[in-house]
Amino acid sequence: MANGDYIEYSIAHDRKYTLDHVWVQALDDKAESVKIGVSEFVPAEYGDIVRVVLTRPEDDSEFDSDTDTDTDSDDDSPVMMGRGDEVGIEDLMITLTTNFGGEIETLLINAPFPCKILELNGEVEDNPDLINDDAYGDGWCMIVQPYDFDEDQFLDMEEYIEMLNELP
């Protein structure tokens, strides 16, 4: 970004943030379910999100359909996640494709903590503008049941703003 250029975005005060610009929001006092989404910083910095894919590495065959007989498929290719799938801390969770002035970029976002998928927001896959227009509302990506969740390991709004101010 050239000197004098600036981007505008908001940051929700009732969320915690990761260094990868993912927001997390405990939906109950015990954090038995946590909503996950992408900060408004992502489309502001990288361009409009034009595609969202909620994926995970294929690690077991119990979710393979009986009609899928393609044996030449790449075992490391991502597959769609579903309710009840478990995601480890380094597993791919969200793939975003952005378009900034005609430049297409792919952003890979790993799970911020080990969890079980409770609900996916398929609407963001059908309409990525939900993240561009309402990242903290209708643009959420999934609701999960965390196995190891400590809100203190994430940045609060002030810490997140401080981190963003330190970015080049």
LUMFIFI-109751 format. One record per residue (C-alpha): residue number from 1; z, x, y. Coordinates in Angstrom, 2 decimals. Example, Ala and Ser with C-alpha at 12.3 -4.5 7.8 and 13.67 -1.06 7.14 Angstrom:
2
VEXTI   nr       zz       xx       yy
VEXTI    1     7.80    12.30    -4.50
VEXTI    2     7.14    13.67    -1.06
This chain:
168
VEXTI   nr       zz       xx       yy
VEXTI    1     0.00     0.00     0.00
VEXTI    2    -0.98     1.40     3.40
VEXTI    3     1.57     1.87     6.18
VEXTI    4     2.02    -1.38     8.04
VEXTI    5     0.97    -3.51     5.07
VEXTI    6     3.61    -5.77     3.64
VEXTI    7     3.92    -8.35     0.93
VEXTI    8     6.00   -11.47     1.07
VEXTI    9     7.92   -12.96    -1.83
VEXTI   10    11.27   -14.58    -2.45
VEXTI   11    14.13   -13.66    -4.73
VEXTI   12    16.30   -16.36    -6.29
VEXTI   13    20.02   -15.85    -5.69
VEXTI   14    21.15   -17.56    -8.91
VEXTI   15    19.42   -15.14   -11.29
VEXTI   16    19.89   -11.61   -12.63
VEXTI   17    16.98    -9.15   -12.72
VEXTI   18    15.70    -6.30   -14.86
VEXTI   19    14.00    -3.13   -13.68
VEXTI   20    10.77    -4.64   -15.08
VEXTI   21    10.94    -7.58   -12.62
VEXTI   22    12.03   -10.12   -15.21
VEXTI   23    14.65   -12.65   -14.18
VEXTI   24    17.27   -14.08   -16.52
VEXTI   25    19.43   -17.13   -15.93
VEXTI   26    22.32   -18.18   -18.17
VEXTI   27    22.06   -21.94   -18.68
VEXTI   28    25.68   -22.38   -19.73
VEXTI   29    29.04   -20.69   -19.19
VEXTI   30    28.96   -18.89   -22.53
VEXTI   31    25.33   -17.72   -22.10
VEXTI   32    24.37   -19.35   -25.40
VEXTI   33    20.98   -20.09   -23.90
VEXTI   34    19.20   -18.02   -21.27
VEXTI   35    16.02   -18.85   -19.36
VEXTI   36    13.60   -15.96   -18.78
VEXTI   37    10.83   -15.65   -16.21
VEXTI   38     8.97   -13.19   -13.99
VEXTI   39    10.00   -12.32   -10.44
VEXTI   40     7.75   -13.31    -7.51
VEXTI   41     7.43    -9.57    -6.90
VEXTI   42     4.92    -9.28    -9.77
VEXTI   43     2.13   -11.44    -8.32
VEXTI   44     2.92   -10.18    -4.81
VEXTI   45     2.57    -6.53    -5.87
VEXTI   46     0.01    -6.66    -8.69
VEXTI   47    -2.08    -9.68    -7.66
VEXTI   48    -2.40   -13.23    -8.87
VEXTI   49    -1.46   -13.76   -12.48
VEXTI   50    -4.60   -15.06   -14.19
VEXTI   51    -3.40   -15.07   -17.78
VEXTI   52    -0.05   -15.34   -19.54
VEXTI   53     0.40   -14.73   -23.25
VEXTI   54     3.75   -15.10   -24.94
VEXTI   55     3.48   -12.68   -27.91
VEXTI   56     5.43   -10.56   -30.30
VEXTI   57     4.47    -7.89   -32.83
VEXTI   58     3.55    -9.34   -36.20
VEXTI   59     6.35    -8.23   -38.50
VEXTI   60     6.50   -10.78   -41.27
VEXTI   61     4.06   -13.02   -43.06
VEXTI   62     6.08   -16.22   -43.32
VEXTI   63     4.40   -17.52   -40.15
VEXTI   64     0.86   -16.76   -41.38
VEXTI   65    -1.18   -19.91   -41.88
VEXTI   66    -2.63   -20.62   -45.32
VEXTI   67    -6.09   -20.96   -43.76
VEXTI   68    -5.98   -17.43   -42.34
VEXTI   69    -7.73   -15.33   -44.98
VEXTI   70    -9.00   -12.58   -42.68
VEXTI   71    -7.76    -9.41   -44.36
VEXTI   72    -9.47    -7.13   -41.85
VEXTI   73    -7.11    -8.07   -39.00
VEXTI   74    -5.09    -5.40   -37.23
VEXTI   75    -1.44    -5.57   -38.37
VEXTI   76    -0.23    -4.45   -34.94
VEXTI   77    -2.06    -7.18   -33.05
VEXTI   78     0.19    -9.67   -31.27
VEXTI   79     0.61   -13.18   -32.61
VEXTI   80     1.89   -16.30   -30.93
VEXTI   81     5.64   -16.71   -30.90
VEXTI   82     7.31   -19.93   -31.80
VEXTI   83    10.65   -21.64   -31.81
VEXTI   84    13.06   -19.79   -34.07
VEXTI   85    11.31   -16.41   -33.87
VEXTI   86    13.58   -13.44   -33.30
VEXTI   87    12.75   -10.76   -30.75
VEXTI   88    14.27    -7.28   -30.63
VEXTI   89    15.03    -5.38   -27.45
VEXTI   90    11.82    -3.31   -27.54
VEXTI   91     9.55    -6.10   -28.80
VEXTI   92     6.68    -7.31   -26.65
VEXTI   93     7.62   -10.67   -25.17
VEXTI   94     5.17   -11.44   -22.34
VEXTI   95     1.71   -10.13   -21.53
VEXTI   96     0.46   -10.79   -18.00
VEXTI   97    -3.06   -10.23   -16.72
VEXTI   98    -3.31    -9.89   -12.95
VEXTI   99    -6.23    -9.81   -10.54
VEXTI  100    -5.76    -7.89    -7.31
VEXTI  101    -8.95    -7.75    -5.26
VEXTI  102   -11.11    -7.81    -8.36
VEXTI  103    -9.03    -5.19   -10.20
VEXTI  104    -7.74    -6.54   -13.48
VEXTI  105    -4.46    -5.11   -14.75
VEXTI  106    -2.43    -5.93   -17.85
VEXTI  107     1.36    -5.82   -17.68
VEXTI  108     3.39    -5.72   -20.90
VEXTI  109     6.96    -6.98   -20.73
VEXTI  110     9.45    -6.26   -23.49
VEXTI  111    12.47    -8.36   -24.34
VEXTI  112    15.44    -7.49   -22.11
VEXTI  113    17.88    -8.11   -24.99
VEXTI  114    17.72    -9.15   -28.67
VEXTI  115    17.36   -12.91   -28.96
VEXTI  116    16.06   -15.94   -30.81
VEXTI  117    13.37   -18.08   -29.17
VEXTI  118    14.60   -21.62   -28.48
VEXTI  119    11.76   -22.90   -26.31
VEXTI  120     8.48   -21.58   -24.92
VEXTI  121     6.93   -22.84   -21.71
VEXTI  122     3.36   -23.28   -22.93
VEXTI  123     2.48   -24.67   -19.52
VEXTI  124     2.44   -21.13   -18.07
VEXTI  125    -0.13   -20.09   -20.67
VEXTI  126    -2.30   -23.08   -19.77
VEXTI  127    -1.71   -22.71   -16.03
VEXTI  128    -0.69   -19.16   -14.93
VEXTI  129    -0.57   -20.38   -11.32
VEXTI  130     2.84   -21.83   -12.17
VEXTI  131     4.20   -18.27   -11.96
VEXTI  132     2.17   -17.48    -8.84
VEXTI  133     3.32   -20.64    -7.06
VEXTI  134     6.77   -21.40    -8.52
VEXTI  135     8.09   -18.36   -10.41
VEXTI  136    11.71   -19.51   -10.25
VEXTI  137    11.00   -23.16   -11.05
VEXTI  138     8.18   -24.45   -13.26
VEXTI  139     6.93   -20.87   -13.82
VEXTI  140     9.65   -19.88   -16.31
VEXTI  141     8.43   -18.37   -19.60
VEXTI  142    11.01   -19.09   -22.31
VEXTI  143    14.53   -20.12   -23.19
VEXTI  144    16.28   -17.89   -25.70
VEXTI  145    19.56   -17.58   -27.56
VEXTI  146    20.76   -14.02   -26.89
VEXTI  147    22.46   -11.97   -29.59
VEXTI  148    23.79    -9.37   -27.19
VEXTI  149    23.89   -10.56   -23.58
VEXTI  150    26.01    -9.11   -20.81
VEXTI  151    25.06   -10.34   -17.34
VEXTI  152    26.65    -7.22   -15.85
VEXTI  153    23.90    -5.04   -17.34
VEXTI  154    21.36    -6.73   -15.05
VEXTI  155    20.87    -6.51   -11.29
VEXTI  156    22.16    -9.24    -9.03
VEXTI  157    20.07   -10.34    -6.04
VEXTI  158    21.41    -7.65    -3.69
VEXTI  159    20.98    -4.86    -6.24
VEXTI  160    17.45    -6.07    -7.03
VEXTI  161    16.52    -6.08    -3.32
VEXTI  162    17.95    -2.57    -2.99
VEXTI  163    15.86    -1.41    -5.97
VEXTI  164    12.70    -2.99    -4.49
VEXTI  165    13.34    -1.27    -1.16
VEXTI  166    13.43     2.09    -2.94
VEXTI  167    10.01     1.59    -4.58
VEXTI  168     7.22     3.77    -3.16
